[in-house]
C-alpha cells in the first residue's frame, strides 16, 4: 500500500508471475504515483521523474527485518531505473538490459 510517497510492502516469499516483468515496467513508467495500484516500480518512476524533470536529488530508503526482501527490492528499483535510462536514450524495449545494469545487479 502507499502512504503518500511511501510504499509499504510485504515479501510474499514466492514468485508472482508478471509482477516485475518488462510489461510492468512499461505500464508503470507511463503513469504517475497513485494512478495505478501500489508497486515498487511506481515509487521508482516517481524518483526518476523528480530526478530528471525537476532536477531534485533522490534517495530511496529500503528498510525491513532480515529476509524481508530489501536486497530484492533494491534490485527491482535498479532494474526499473536502468530500463528508464535506456528508454530515454531511445533504445527499443527488447534492449533495456545493459552491461551496466548487469554489473550493478550482480554486485
C-alpha positions as CSV (number, residue, x, y, z in Angstrom):
1,X,0.0,0.0,0.0
2,X,1.0,3.6,-0.5
3,X,1.2,6.1,2.4
4,X,1.8,9.3,0.4
5,X,5.1,8.6,-1.4
6,X,5.9,5.8,1.0
7,X,5.4,2.2,-0.2
8,X,4.8,-0.4,2.5
9,X,5.2,-3.9,1.0
10,X,5.3,-7.5,2.2
11,X,7.6,-10.2,0.9
12,X,5.4,-13.0,-0.4
13,X,8.3,-15.5,-0.3
14,X,7.2,-16.8,-3.6
15,X,7.4,-15.6,-7.2
16,X,4.3,-13.8,-8.6
17,X,4.3,-14.2,-12.4
18,X,4.4,-11.0,-14.3
19,X,4.6,-8.7,-11.3
20,X,8.1,-7.4,-12.2
21,X,8.1,-8.1,-16.0
22,X,9.1,-5.7,-18.8
23,X,5.4,-5.1,-19.3
24,X,5.0,-4.0,-15.7
25,X,7.9,-1.6,-16.2
26,X,6.3,-0.2,-19.3
27,X,3.0,0.2,-17.6
28,X,4.3,2.0,-14.5
29,X,6.6,4.3,-16.5
30,X,3.6,5.7,-18.3
31,X,1.7,6.7,-15.0
32,X,2.3,8.9,-12.1
33,X,2.4,7.8,-8.4
34,X,-1.1,6.9,-7.3
35,X,-2.7,6.4,-10.7
36,X,-2.1,2.6,-10.6
37,X,-2.1,0.1,-7.7
38,X,0.9,0.5,-5.3
39,X,4.1,-1.1,-6.8
40,X,7.8,-0.6,-6.3
41,X,8.0,0.5,-10.0
42,X,5.6,3.4,-9.2
43,X,8.0,4.5,-6.5
44,X,11.0,4.2,-8.8
45,X,9.2,6.1,-11.5
46,X,8.5,8.9,-9.2
47,X,12.1,9.1,-8.2
48,X,13.2,9.0,-11.9
49,X,10.7,11.8,-12.8
50,X,11.8,14.0,-9.9
51,X,15.4,13.5,-10.8
52,X,15.2,14.4,-14.5
53,X,12.2,16.7,-14.7
54,X,12.8,18.8,-11.6
55,X,16.5,18.1,-11.1
56,X,15.9,17.2,-7.5
57,X,18.3,14.8,-5.8
58,X,16.6,11.5,-4.8
59,X,17.0,9.0,-2.0
60,X,15.2,5.7,-1.5
61,X,15.2,4.2,1.9
62,X,14.5,0.4,2.0
63,X,14.0,-0.9,5.5
64,X,12.9,-4.2,7.0
65,X,13.9,-7.2,9.0
66,X,16.2,-10.0,7.8
67,X,14.5,-11.8,5.0
68,X,12.0,-9.0,4.3
69,X,13.2,-8.6,0.7
70,X,15.4,-5.5,1.0
71,X,18.0,-6.8,-1.5
72,X,15.4,-7.9,-4.0
73,X,13.6,-4.5,-3.7
74,X,16.9,-2.8,-4.4
75,X,17.4,-5.0,-7.5
76,X,13.9,-4.2,-8.7
77,X,14.5,-0.4,-8.3
78,X,17.8,-0.6,-10.2
79,X,16.1,-2.7,-12.9
80,X,13.4,-0.1,-13.4
81,X,15.8,2.8,-13.3
82,X,18.1,1.1,-15.8
83,X,15.2,0.4,-18.2
84,X,14.1,4.0,-17.9
85,X,17.6,5.3,-18.7
86,X,17.7,3.0,-21.8
87,X,14.3,4.3,-22.9
88,X,15.4,7.9,-22.6
89,X,18.3,7.0,-24.8
90,X,15.9,5.7,-27.5
91,X,16.7,2.0,-27.0
92,X,13.9,-0.4,-28.0
93,X,12.1,-2.3,-25.3
94,X,13.9,-5.5,-26.2
95,X,17.3,-3.9,-25.4
96,X,16.6,-2.5,-21.9
97,X,19.2,-4.6,-20.3
98,X,22.7,-3.2,-20.4
99,X,26.1,-4.3,-19.2
100,X,26.0,-1.6,-16.6
101,X,22.6,-2.9,-15.2
102,X,24.0,-6.5,-15.1
103,X,27.2,-5.4,-13.3
104,X,25.2,-3.4,-10.7
105,X,22.6,-6.2,-10.1
106,X,25.3,-8.9,-9.9
107,X,27.3,-6.8,-7.3
